[in-house]
């Protein structure tokens, strides 16, 4: 079936031929006419916010309540449990912050509503990294589930993705980043320049891998491909033969004593690195930030093969309606207005809309986090702790340099069930 036939079949969709620019302008114009909803404090609405702890900041909830009177009640769970609850308990939350790579599982389940772009005031300001797969007008790597592949739905309640922009978005972006390996430079005697070092016997017993199958196997694939032993067609969508070969090599490394741990929790990754038990591992940007604020050397190491990237966004359950639906859209719009974006940028993330965050940051902060310039003053974490001293440069450099070096995206493979089964064999080996 071609795009025209598919769109004709779905009465809810916008015209497939609409350009992204025309669509976005229309969306913003409509939002401007209607205005985004304001919920009065006396209504005492509480929004249940499901997600991992990464974006769930008490300071963000406090600021949002001060600005709107609306309470945020966090429901922190693991990445896998976010997916499970969306599918099996869609009435247990009002807002979910989930990753784009999960959408291939979530959208067919039919529990999430399409996000109405006409109600998103800054829809036209969402980064083209996510909507087009471009940085500064140049295409970036899209192996795996690149957000542009799953950004739009064919209709408000469609369970099919649209290859062209429509009014209905799957998620409204919150944060994204380009991930790499975390290292302890003070405990490593030489430069680390390649993903292959995750498997280098020099770090036997001092390496750790993320034990979320869909992400951990991507880190493993980046490392294995970097050794030159395997060339994947798509690291984010392996064949059974590629999965078998990957798991076989991981089991060999595990039995040789390469891995100290397989972590699932943010705090576990921090403790492994801070203690020195591990010197090279899968790591997330805020975990590196946390270790640094403890006064311990830790680096998010740029590597020659590029980055494994990810993105998350807000979605609503189909059951959400009335005042709570209005309040949820108000939260999403508030989140994009800049205060939250600036807060999360100070943890090393990039927000879905960057230009509004700029107005909530000092010029020297913006120069450090976005432009890759040496810090003109000490750089502090969101909680005020010293993160980097004046003169430091951000790991990975400027935004365009970092996001322009994406090799692949977190993904759900066509052979996901088989992959998880084989991954569990690896963990149990």
C-alpha positions as CSV (number, residue, x, y, z in Angstrom):
1,X,0.0,0.0,0.0
2,X,1.4,3.4,-0.9
3,X,1.2,6.6,1.2
4,X,-1.8,8.0,-0.7
5,X,-3.8,4.8,-0.2
6,X,-2.9,4.6,3.4
7,X,-3.8,8.2,4.1
8,X,-7.0,8.0,2.2
9,X,-8.0,5.0,4.3
10,X,-7.6,6.9,7.5
11,X,-10.1,9.7,7.7
12,X,-8.4,11.3,10.7
13,X,-5.1,12.1,9.0
14,X,-4.0,15.3,7.6
15,X,-3.0,15.6,3.9
16,X,0.0,13.4,3.3
17,X,1.4,16.0,0.9
18,X,1.5,18.7,3.5
19,X,5.0,20.0,4.0
20,X,6.4,20.0,7.5
21,X,6.8,23.8,7.5
22,X,3.1,24.3,6.4
23,X,1.9,21.8,8.9
24,X,3.9,23.3,11.8
25,X,2.8,26.9,10.9
26,X,-0.8,25.8,10.9
27,X,-0.4,24.0,14.2
28,X,1.0,27.1,15.8
29,X,-1.6,29.4,14.3
30,X,-4.3,27.2,15.6
31,X,-2.7,27.1,19.1
32,X,-2.4,30.9,19.0
33,X,-6.1,31.3,18.2
34,X,-7.3,28.9,20.8
35,X,-4.7,29.6,23.5
36,X,-3.4,26.8,25.6
37,X,-5.6,25.9,28.5
38,X,-5.1,27.5,31.9
39,X,-6.1,25.5,34.9
40,X,-6.9,27.4,38.1
41,X,-5.1,26.5,41.3
42,X,-8.4,26.1,43.2
43,X,-9.3,23.1,41.1
44,X,-6.4,21.2,42.8
45,X,-5.7,18.9,39.9
46,X,-2.9,16.3,40.4
47,X,-1.2,14.8,37.4
48,X,0.2,11.3,37.8
49,X,3.5,11.3,35.9
50,X,4.9,7.9,35.0
51,X,8.5,7.5,33.9
52,X,12.0,6.7,34.9
53,X,13.6,8.9,37.6
54,X,15.7,10.7,35.0
55,X,13.4,13.6,34.2
56,X,11.4,13.4,37.5
57,X,12.8,16.3,39.4
58,X,11.3,17.6,42.6
59,X,12.4,21.1,41.5
60,X,10.6,20.8,38.2
61,X,7.4,19.8,40.0
62,X,7.7,22.5,42.5
63,X,8.3,25.2,39.9
64,X,5.3,24.0,37.8
65,X,3.0,24.1,40.8
66,X,4.2,27.6,41.6
67,X,3.4,28.7,38.1
68,X,0.1,26.9,37.6
69,X,-1.2,25.5,40.8
70,X,-1.1,22.0,39.4
71,X,0.4,19.2,41.4
72,X,2.7,16.6,39.8
73,X,2.8,13.1,41.4
74,X,5.8,11.1,40.2
75,X,5.6,7.4,39.6
76,X,9.2,6.4,39.1
77,X,9.8,2.9,37.6
78,X,12.4,1.2,35.3
79,X,12.5,1.7,31.5
80,X,11.0,-1.8,31.0
81,X,8.3,-1.2,33.6
82,X,7.2,2.1,31.9
83,X,6.5,0.0,28.8
84,X,4.6,-2.7,30.7
85,X,2.4,-0.2,32.6
86,X,1.5,1.7,29.4
87,X,0.3,-1.5,27.9
88,X,-1.3,-3.2,30.9
89,X,-2.3,-0.3,33.2
90,X,-3.1,2.7,31.0
91,X,-5.5,4.1,33.6
92,X,-2.8,4.3,36.3
93,X,-1.2,7.5,35.0
94,X,-2.1,10.8,33.3
95,X,1.3,11.6,31.6
96,X,4.0,9.3,30.6
97,X,7.6,10.1,29.7
98,X,8.8,7.3,27.6
99,X,11.5,6.7,24.9
100,X,10.8,6.8,21.2
101,X,12.4,3.4,20.7
102,X,9.6,1.8,22.8
103,X,6.9,3.1,20.4
104,X,7.1,0.1,18.1
105,X,5.7,-1.9,21.0
106,X,3.4,0.8,22.4
107,X,1.6,2.2,19.5
108,X,0.2,-1.1,18.2
109,X,-1.2,-1.7,21.7
110,X,-3.6,1.2,21.2
111,X,-3.4,2.6,24.8
112,X,-1.8,5.9,24.0
113,X,-3.6,8.8,22.3
114,X,-2.2,10.8,19.5
115,X,-0.7,14.1,20.7
116,X,-2.5,17.0,19.1
117,X,0.2,19.3,17.7
118,X,-2.3,22.1,17.4
119,X,-2.3,22.3,21.2
120,X,1.5,22.5,21.4
121,X,2.5,26.1,21.3
122,X,6.1,25.5,20.2
123,X,5.5,22.6,17.8
124,X,7.4,24.5,15.1
125,X,10.5,24.8,17.4
126,X,11.0,21.1,18.1
127,X,14.5,20.1,17.1
128,X,15.0,18.8,13.5
129,X,17.4,16.2,15.0
130,X,14.2,14.4,16.0
131,X,11.7,15.5,13.4
132,X,14.0,15.3,10.3
133,X,17.1,13.4,11.5
134,X,19.2,16.4,10.7
135,X,21.8,18.5,12.5
136,X,22.6,21.9,11.0
137,X,21.0,20.7,7.7
138,X,23.0,17.5,7.5
139,X,21.6,14.0,7.8
140,X,22.8,12.0,10.8
141,X,23.0,8.2,11.4
142,X,19.5,6.6,11.7
143,X,20.2,2.9,12.4
144,X,17.8,1.6,14.9
145,X,14.5,3.5,15.8
146,X,15.4,7.0,14.8
147,X,12.6,9.3,16.2
148,X,11.8,10.6,12.7
149,X,10.6,7.1,11.8
150,X,8.0,7.1,14.6
151,X,7.2,10.8,15.2
152,X,3.8,10.9,13.6
153,X,0.6,8.9,13.5
154,X,-1.9,8.6,10.6
155,X,-4.8,9.7,12.9
156,X,-5.8,10.7,16.4
157,X,-6.4,7.1,17.4
158,X,-4.3,5.3,14.8
159,X,-2.1,2.4,15.7
160,X,0.1,3.1,12.5
161,X,3.0,5.4,12.1
162,X,2.8,8.0,9.3
163,X,5.9,8.5,7.1
164,X,4.8,12.1,6.5
165,X,4.0,14.9,9.1
166,X,0.4,14.9,10.4
167,X,-1.3,16.8,13.2
168,X,-1.0,13.8,15.4
169,X,2.4,13.2,17.1
170,X,3.3,10.0,19.0
171,X,5.2,11.9,21.7
172,X,6.2,15.5,22.4
173,X,9.9,15.5,23.0
174,X,11.3,16.1,26.5
175,X,15.0,15.2,26.4
176,X,17.5,13.4,24.2
177,X,21.2,12.8,24.1
178,X,24.0,11.0,22.3
179,X,25.4,8.4,24.7
180,X,28.8,6.9,24.9
181,X,30.9,5.1,27.5
182,X,31.8,6.5,30.9
183,X,35.3,6.1,32.0
184,X,37.5,6.9,35.1
185,X,40.4,8.7,33.4
186,X,42.3,8.8,36.7
187,X,42.3,5.0,36.8
188,X,43.1,4.4,33.2
189,X,46.7,4.8,32.1
190,X,46.0,5.6,28.4
191,X,43.6,7.4,26.1
192,X,40.3,5.7,25.3
193,X,39.2,6.4,21.8
194,X,37.1,3.4,20.7
195,X,34.0,1.4,21.8
196,X,36.2,-1.7,21.4
197,X,37.8,-0.9,24.7
198,X,34.7,-2.0,26.5
199,X,35.8,-5.6,25.6
200,X,39.6,-5.0,25.9
201,X,41.1,-7.6,28.2
202,X,43.2,-4.7,29.7
203,X,40.0,-3.8,31.6
204,X,39.1,-7.3,32.7
205,X,36.9,-7.3,35.7
206,X,36.7,-3.5,35.5
207,X,34.0,-3.1,32.8
208,X,30.2,-3.0,33.2
209,X,27.3,-3.2,30.8
210,X,23.8,-1.9,31.0
211,X,21.3,-4.7,31.6
212,X,18.3,-3.3,29.7
213,X,18.4,-5.8,26.8
214,X,17.3,-3.4,24.0
215,X,19.9,-0.8,25.0
216,X,22.6,-3.1,26.4
217,X,22.9,-5.1,23.1
218,X,23.3,-1.8,21.2
219,X,26.3,-0.9,23.4
220,X,27.6,-4.4,22.9
221,X,27.2,-4.1,19.1
222,X,29.0,-0.8,19.0
223,X,31.9,-2.4,20.9
224,X,31.9,-5.6,18.8
225,X,31.7,-3.8,15.5
226,X,34.6,-1.6,16.6
227,X,36.8,-4.7,17.1
228,X,36.4,-5.4,13.4
229,X,35.0,-8.9,14.0
230,X,31.4,-8.2,12.9
231,X,29.8,-5.7,10.5
232,X,26.1,-5.3,11.2
233,X,23.5,-4.4,8.6
234,X,21.6,-2.4,11.2
235,X,22.7,-2.6,14.9
236,X,19.2,-1.6,15.9
237,X,17.5,-4.3,13.9
238,X,19.8,-7.4,13.9
239,X,19.0,-10.7,12.2
240,X,18.8,-13.8,14.3
241,X,22.3,-14.8,13.0
242,X,23.7,-11.4,14.1
243,X,22.0,-11.8,17.5
244,X,23.5,-15.3,17.9
245,X,27.0,-14.1,17.0
246,X,26.7,-11.1,19.4
247,X,25.5,-13.1,22.3
248,X,28.2,-15.8,21.7
249,X,30.9,-13.1,21.8
250,X,29.4,-11.6,25.0
251,X,29.3,-14.9,26.7
252,X,32.9,-15.6,25.8
253,X,33.9,-12.2,27.3
254,X,31.8,-12.8,30.4
255,X,33.3,-16.2,31.0
256,X,36.8,-14.7,30.6
257,X,35.9,-12.3,33.5
258,X,35.6,-9.1,31.5
259,X,32.5,-7.7,33.3
260,X,32.3,-6.6,36.9
261,X,28.6,-6.0,36.8
262,X,25.4,-5.6,34.7
263,X,23.5,-2.6,36.0
264,X,19.9,-1.7,35.6
265,X,19.6,1.3,37.9
266,X,21.0,4.8,37.6
267,X,22.3,4.8,41.2
268,X,24.0,1.5,40.7
269,X,25.9,2.8,37.7
270,X,27.0,5.8,39.8
271,X,28.2,3.6,42.7
272,X,30.1,1.3,40.4
273,X,32.1,4.2,38.9
274,X,32.5,6.3,42.1
275,X,33.9,3.3,44.0
276,X,36.4,2.5,41.3
277,X,35.1,-1.0,41.0
278,X,34.5,-0.2,37.4
279,X,36.6,2.1,35.1
280,X,34.8,1.7,31.8
281,X,31.1,1.1,31.3
282,X,27.8,1.9,29.7
283,X,26.7,5.2,31.3
284,X,24.2,8.0,31.1
285,X,25.0,11.6,31.1
286,X,23.4,12.5,34.5
287,X,25.2,9.6,36.1
288,X,28.5,11.1,34.9
289,X,27.3,14.4,36.3
290,X,26.5,12.8,39.6
291,X,30.0,11.2,39.9
292,X,31.7,14.5,39.1
293,X,29.7,16.4,41.8
294,X,31.2,13.9,44.3
295,X,34.6,15.2,43.4
296,X,35.6,12.1,41.5
297,X,37.1,12.2,38.0
298,X,34.6,10.8,35.4
299,X,34.3,11.4,31.7
300,X,31.6,10.8,29.1
301,X,34.2,9.7,26.5
302,X,33.8,10.7,22.8
303,X,34.7,7.7,20.6
304,X,35.7,7.5,17.0
305,X,32.8,5.3,16.0
306,X,30.2,7.8,17.2
307,X,27.4,7.8,19.6
308,X,24.3,5.6,20.5
309,X,21.5,8.1,20.7
310,X,18.1,8.1,22.3
311,X,15.1,10.5,22.8
312,X,12.1,10.6,25.2
313,X,8.8,12.4,25.1
314,X,5.5,12.9,26.8
315,X,2.4,10.9,25.9
316,X,-1.1,10.7,27.2
317,X,-3.3,7.6,27.8
318,X,-6.4,7.5,25.6
319,X,-8.6,7.6,28.7
320,X,-7.4,11.1,29.6
321,X,-10.1,13.8,29.1
322,X,-11.7,16.9,30.5
323,X,-9.8,19.1,32.9
324,X,-7.0,16.6,33.4
325,X,-6.4,16.5,29.7
326,X,-6.2,20.3,29.6
327,X,-3.9,20.3,32.6
328,X,-1.7,17.7,30.9
329,X,-1.3,19.8,27.8
330,X,-0.6,22.8,30.0
331,X,2.3,20.8,31.6
332,X,3.7,19.9,28.2
333,X,3.6,23.5,27.0
334,X,5.1,24.7,30.3
335,X,7.9,22.1,30.0
336,X,8.8,23.5,26.6
337,X,8.8,27.1,27.7
338,X,12.4,26.9,28.9
339,X,12.7,26.6,32.7
340,X,12.6,22.8,32.7
341,X,14.8,22.6,29.6
342,X,17.5,24.8,31.2
343,X,17.3,22.7,34.4
344,X,17.8,19.4,32.4
345,X,20.5,20.9,30.2
346,X,22.6,21.5,33.4
347,X,22.5,17.7,33.8
348,X,23.9,17.2,30.3
349,X,20.7,16.6,28.4
350,X,19.3,18.5,25.4
351,X,15.6,19.6,25.6
352,X,13.2,19.1,22.7
353,X,13.1,22.9,22.3
354,X,16.5,24.4,22.9
355,X,16.0,28.1,22.2
356,X,13.6,28.7,25.1
357,X,16.0,27.1,27.5
358,X,18.6,29.7,26.5
359,X,16.6,32.5,28.0
360,X,16.7,30.6,31.4
361,X,20.5,30.2,31.4
362,X,23.5,32.5,31.9
363,X,25.4,33.2,28.7
364,X,28.5,31.3,30.0
365,X,26.3,28.2,30.8
366,X,24.9,28.2,27.2
367,X,28.4,28.6,25.8
368,X,29.6,25.6,27.8
369,X,26.6,23.2,27.3
370,X,25.6,24.1,23.7
371,X,28.6,25.8,22.0
372,X,31.4,23.6,23.4
373,X,33.3,26.7,24.6
374,X,35.6,26.7,27.6
375,X,33.6,27.6,30.7
376,X,34.1,31.3,31.5
377,X,33.0,30.6,35.1
378,X,32.6,27.5,37.3
379,X,29.8,25.2,35.9
380,X,27.3,24.0,38.5
381,X,24.8,21.2,38.5
382,X,21.1,21.9,39.0
383,X,21.5,21.5,42.8
384,X,24.3,24.1,42.9
385,X,27.1,21.7,43.4
386,X,30.4,22.3,41.5
387,X,30.4,20.3,38.3
388,X,33.3,21.8,36.2
389,X,35.8,24.4,37.0
390,X,36.3,27.5,34.9
391,X,38.2,26.7,31.7
392,X,36.7,23.2,31.3
393,X,35.2,22.1,28.0
394,X,32.2,19.8,27.7
395,X,32.8,16.2,26.9
396,X,31.9,15.7,23.2
397,X,32.2,19.5,22.5
398,X,29.5,21.6,20.8
399,X,25.9,20.4,20.1
400,X,26.4,20.1,16.4
401,X,29.6,18.2,16.8
402,X,28.1,15.8,19.3
403,X,24.7,15.2,17.7
404,X,26.2,15.2,14.3
405,X,28.2,12.1,15.2
406,X,25.3,9.8,16.0
407,X,25.9,6.2,14.7
408,X,22.6,4.6,15.8
409,X,19.5,5.0,18.0
410,X,18.0,2.9,20.7
411,X,15.6,0.5,19.1
412,X,13.1,-2.4,19.4
413,X,14.2,-5.0,16.8
414,X,11.9,-7.1,14.7
415,X,13.4,-10.1,16.4
416,X,13.0,-8.4,19.8
417,X,11.5,-11.5,21.6
418,X,14.3,-13.7,20.3
419,X,16.9,-11.1,21.2
420,X,15.6,-10.8,24.8
421,X,15.7,-14.6,25.2
422,X,19.3,-14.7,24.0
423,X,20.3,-11.7,26.2
424,X,18.9,-13.5,29.2
425,X,21.0,-16.5,28.3
426,X,24.0,-14.2,28.3
427,X,23.2,-12.7,31.8
428,X,22.6,-16.2,33.2
429,X,25.8,-17.8,31.6
